[in-house]
Amino acid sequence: VSPYAGRTPLLSADATRFRYTPLWAYMLLPNLWIHRSWGKVLFSALDLAAAWVLRAWLRAFARGDEAVVRVGLCLWLFNPFCFTISTRGSGESVVVLLLYACFAALHLG
């Protein structure tokens, strides 16, 4: 069942097997057009975007202490769980990016 074919996975008989929201299905449609690894590249790029937001938040939180910023970024970027989950094609990086953006918005005003 594919939104590319004009159908929705929520109305099909196999709906119990579809674990993600329709938004995920639409985000991953370029898997059919560009390359089958599109989702892995997309979620890895979103991991890097999350690191960029985390960096801005840590800079404000640490008040100029670059060592704190570096340690925080290394803990995020070199965490084997984070990059393994993203390179498997799971969309957890979207959730993390939105969470970091909320933290940054609350802290930075």
C-alpha positions as CSV (number, residue, x, y, z in Angstrom):
1,V,0.0,0.0,0.0
2,S,1.6,3.2,-1.1
3,P,0.5,6.9,-1.1
4,Y,2.3,7.0,-4.4
5,A,-0.4,4.8,-5.9
6,G,-3.1,7.1,-4.5
7,R,-4.1,4.9,-1.6
8,T,-3.6,5.4,2.1
9,P,-2.2,2.7,4.3
10,L,-4.8,3.6,7.0
11,L,-7.7,2.2,4.9
12,S,-6.1,-1.0,3.7
13,A,-6.4,-4.5,5.0
14,D,-2.7,-4.4,6.0
15,A,-3.2,-1.3,8.2
16,T,-2.1,-3.1,11.3
17,R,1.3,-3.6,9.8
18,F,1.9,0.0,9.0
19,R,3.8,1.4,12.0
20,Y,4.2,5.0,11.0
21,T,1.9,8.0,10.3
22,P,1.0,8.9,6.7
23,L,3.4,11.9,7.0
24,W,6.3,9.4,7.2
25,A,5.1,7.6,4.1
26,Y,5.0,10.9,2.2
27,M,8.4,11.9,3.5
28,L,9.8,8.6,2.2
29,L,8.3,8.7,-1.3
30,P,11.6,9.7,-2.8
31,N,12.7,6.2,-2.0
32,L,10.8,5.2,-5.2
33,W,12.1,8.1,-7.3
34,I,15.6,8.9,-6.2
35,H,17.2,6.0,-4.4
36,R,16.1,3.3,-1.9
37,S,18.4,4.8,0.7
38,W,16.6,8.2,0.6
39,G,15.2,7.7,4.1
40,K,18.6,6.8,5.6
41,V,20.2,10.0,4.1
42,L,17.2,12.1,5.1
43,F,17.2,10.9,8.8
44,S,21.0,11.2,9.0
45,A,20.8,14.8,7.7
46,L,18.1,15.5,10.3
47,D,20.5,14.1,12.9
48,L,23.1,16.7,11.8
49,A,20.4,19.4,12.0
50,A,19.6,18.3,15.5
51,A,23.3,18.7,16.3
52,W,23.3,22.2,14.9
53,V,20.3,23.1,17.1
54,L,21.9,21.4,20.1
55,R,25.1,23.5,19.5
56,A,23.1,26.8,19.5
57,W,21.3,25.7,22.7
58,L,24.5,24.6,24.4
59,R,26.3,27.8,23.5
60,A,23.6,29.8,25.2
61,F,23.4,27.4,28.2
62,A,27.2,27.1,28.7
63,R,27.7,30.9,28.4
64,G,30.7,30.7,26.2
65,D,32.4,27.6,27.6
66,E,33.4,25.9,24.3
67,A,34.5,22.7,26.2
68,V,30.9,22.1,27.3
69,V,29.7,22.7,23.8
70,R,32.2,20.2,22.4
71,V,31.5,17.6,25.0
72,G,27.7,17.9,24.4
73,L,28.1,17.6,20.6
74,C,30.5,14.7,20.9
75,L,28.0,12.9,23.2
76,W,25.3,13.4,20.6
77,L,27.2,12.9,17.3
78,F,29.3,9.9,18.4
79,N,26.6,8.1,20.3
80,P,26.3,4.7,18.6
81,F,22.6,4.5,19.3
82,C,21.8,7.8,17.6
83,F,23.6,7.3,14.3
84,T,22.7,3.6,14.1
85,I,19.0,4.3,14.5
86,S,19.2,7.0,11.8
87,T,21.1,5.0,9.3
88,R,18.7,2.1,9.7
89,G,16.0,4.5,8.4
90,S,14.1,5.1,11.6
91,G,12.5,8.5,12.0
92,E,13.6,9.2,15.6
93,S,15.8,12.1,14.4
94,V,12.7,14.0,13.5
95,V,11.4,13.7,17.1
96,V,14.8,14.6,18.5
97,L,15.2,17.7,16.2
98,L,11.8,19.0,17.3
99,L,12.6,18.3,21.0
100,Y,15.9,20.2,20.7
101,A,14.2,23.0,18.9
102,C,11.7,23.3,21.8
103,F,14.5,23.3,24.4
104,A,16.4,26.0,22.4
105,A,13.2,28.1,22.0
106,L,12.4,27.9,25.7
107,H,15.9,28.7,26.8
108,L,16.7,31.4,24.2
109,G,13.3,33.0,24.4
